[in-house]
């Protein structure tokens, strides 16, 4: 019986890794192409021998975008720091120009925020 996480070779010589085992099938991933596919539980798999696989192995296995760890807060500088920097720079900005410049410099922090309200609050 195949074990999850172990490498095997199929009848055709394709190196695969067992990802999951369900009641009626197995999910295996090709170590050459990163394709994932289901096979029956009685699908013949042979012990992995890294010295003579038919195809070349990839360095790292593919990770689905939904499985990737997404970095939080790429730019940790708060929105108020960006606004203060612009206000204290000595340049004359209109409200529209200030909003545009803040959105350009801190686009990640501006997401889902009322930039105009933040500027008005810091100016008062």
C-alpha positions as semicolon CSV with decimal commas, in nm:
position;residue;x (nm);y (nm);z (nm)
1;X;0,000;0,000;0,000
2;X;0,130;0,344;-0,094
3;X;0,206;0,600;0,179
4;X;0,133;0,972;0,168
5;X;0,441;1,185;0,099
6;X;0,648;0,899;-0,046
7;X;0,788;0,896;-0,400
8;X;0,707;0,611;-0,640
9;X;0,745;0,520;-1,006
10;X;0,447;0,433;-1,228
11;X;0,436;0,147;-1,481
12;X;0,559;0,388;-1,750
13;X;0,852;0,503;-1,536
14;X;0,708;0,841;-1,439
15;X;0,824;0,956;-1,094
16;X;0,525;1,056;-0,876
17;X;0,452;1,154;-0,518
18;X;0,141;1,039;-0,332
19;X;-0,043;1,351;-0,211
20;X;-0,363;1,205;-0,062
21;X;-0,539;0,872;-0,024
22;X;-0,920;0,861;-0,020
23;X;-1,153;0,563;0,025
24;X;-1,169;0,480;-0,347
25;X;-0,873;0,663;-0,510
26;X;-0,533;0,828;-0,463
27;X;-0,416;1,175;-0,560
28;X;-0,067;1,161;-0,705
29;X;0,155;1,440;-0,838
30;X;0,406;1,399;-1,116
31;X;0,755;1,499;-1,005
32;X;0,840;1,581;-1,366
33;X;0,547;1,802;-1,470
34;X;0,375;1,887;-1,137
35;X;0,041;1,764;-1,275
36;X;-0,192;1,617;-1,016
37;X;-0,432;1,335;-1,099
38;X;-0,647;1,073;-0,931
39;X;-0,581;0,702;-0,979
40;X;-0,755;0,394;-0,834
41;X;-0,623;0,250;-0,509
42;X;-0,500;-0,062;-0,686
43;X;-0,293;0,144;-0,936
44;X;0,052;-0,021;-0,959
45;X;0,328;0,194;-0,806
46;X;0,686;0,076;-0,770
47;X;0,954;0,188;-0,523
48;X;1,130;0,507;-0,628
49;X;1,485;0,475;-0,756
50;X;1,640;0,817;-0,816
51;X;1,926;0,670;-1,020
52;X;1,717;0,578;-1,325
53;X;1,388;0,771;-1,361
54;X;1,251;0,806;-1,714
55;X;1,208;1,183;-1,691
56;X;1,397;1,463;-1,521
57;X;1,278;1,571;-1,177
58;X;1,186;1,930;-1,091
59;X;1,375;2,103;-0,810
60;X;1,067;2,200;-0,608
61;X;0,715;2,075;-0,646
62;X;0,450;2,318;-0,767
63;X;0,237;2,486;-0,502
64;X;-0,109;2,604;-0,596
65;X;-0,164;2,980;-0,550
66;X;-0,432;2,905;-0,291
67;X;-0,179;2,698;-0,092
68;X;0,095;2,962;-0,097
69;X;0,168;3,166;0,210
70;X;0,084;3,525;0,127
71;X;0,301;3,791;0,290
72;X;0,113;4,028;0,516
73;X;0,181;4,402;0,512
74;X;0,449;4,430;0,245
75;X;0,503;4,795;0,332
76;X;0,449;4,844;0,704
77;X;0,474;5,223;0,689
78;X;0,142;5,365;0,817
79;X;-0,069;5,587;0,596
80;X;-0,035;5,878;0,839
81;X;0,346;5,874;0,801
82;X;0,315;5,911;0,425
83;X;0,067;6,198;0,461
84;X;0,281;6,375;0,724
85;X;0,587;6,344;0,502
86;X;0,402;6,514;0,215
87;X;0,254;6,787;0,436
88;X;0,589;6,869;0,596
89;X;0,783;6,866;0,267
90;X;0,704;7,235;0,211
91;X;0,552;7,180;-0,133
92;X;0,209;7,323;-0,207
93;X;-0,046;7,051;-0,287
94;X;-0,411;7,078;-0,376
95;X;-0,640;6,826;-0,208
96;X;-0,667;6,627;-0,534
97;X;-0,291;6,635;-0,581
98;X;-0,232;6,524;-0,223
99;X;-0,475;6,233;-0,259
100;X;-0,313;6,128;-0,586
101;X;0,038;6,145;-0,435
102;X;-0,062;5,949;-0,124
103;X;-0,227;5,679;-0,338
104;X;0,085;5,660;-0,555
105;X;0,327;5,628;-0,261
106;X;0,118;5,401;-0,040
107;X;-0,116;5,209;-0,267
108;X;-0,128;4,903;-0,041
109;X;-0,219;5,102;0,270
110;X;-0,485;5,301;0,078
111;X;-0,684;4,991;-0,006
112;X;-1,035;5,008;0,144
113;X;-0,960;5,343;0,314
114;X;-1,096;5,694;0,269
115;X;-0,773;5,879;0,188
116;X;-0,939;6,222;0,177
117;X;-1,080;6,173;0,529
118;X;-0,737;6,069;0,658
119;X;-0,576;6,379;0,506
120;X;-0,846;6,609;0,646
121;X;-0,806;6,453;0,990
122;X;-0,428;6,501;0,988
123;X;-0,455;6,859;0,860
124;X;-0,693;6,967;1,135
